[in-house]
Amino acid sequence: MIQINNITKVYSKKVKAVDQLTLTIPDGKIVGFIGPNGAGKTTAIKMMCGILKPDTGNVLLNSFDITKEPLEAKKQFGYVADEADIFLRLKGIEYLNLMGDIYEVEPSIRIERIQKYAQQFGMSDALNDKILSYSHGM
């Protein structure tokens, strides 16, 4: 369950992008944010995911507070950004190790799986390249 409790985000002391948003999304429900540019949709989603910290209020993901327990909260959901530029400066192997850390995959198992699948998909040579250099199909 996602519980959003009175979250607010103000930019530049003038622009209130999100103003006391409260929303409960039960397990299994799909919700979309619809509105014009500047309505606060992206800001609200970024606060839900822990990318931005709300100025007021809180977000609970399956009872884990995204601000107080970020790792546990982030294990509860998946997020795909409209632009994947957040990890572009990491090497492929760095990204895979980050995900392994987040999902608590044992290092020995992680190494074995990375080697196996990188070889299987012909990507072993690309693991030390920055993600920025990858084609969109990778």
Secondary structure, 3 states (H helix, E strand, C coil): CEEEEEEEEEECCCEEEEEEEEEEECCCCCCCCCCCCCCCHHHHHHHHHCCCCCCEEEEEECCEECCCCHHHHHCCCCCCCCCCHHHCCCEHHHHHHHHHHHCCCCHHHHHHHHHHHHHHCCCHHHHHCEHHHCCCCC
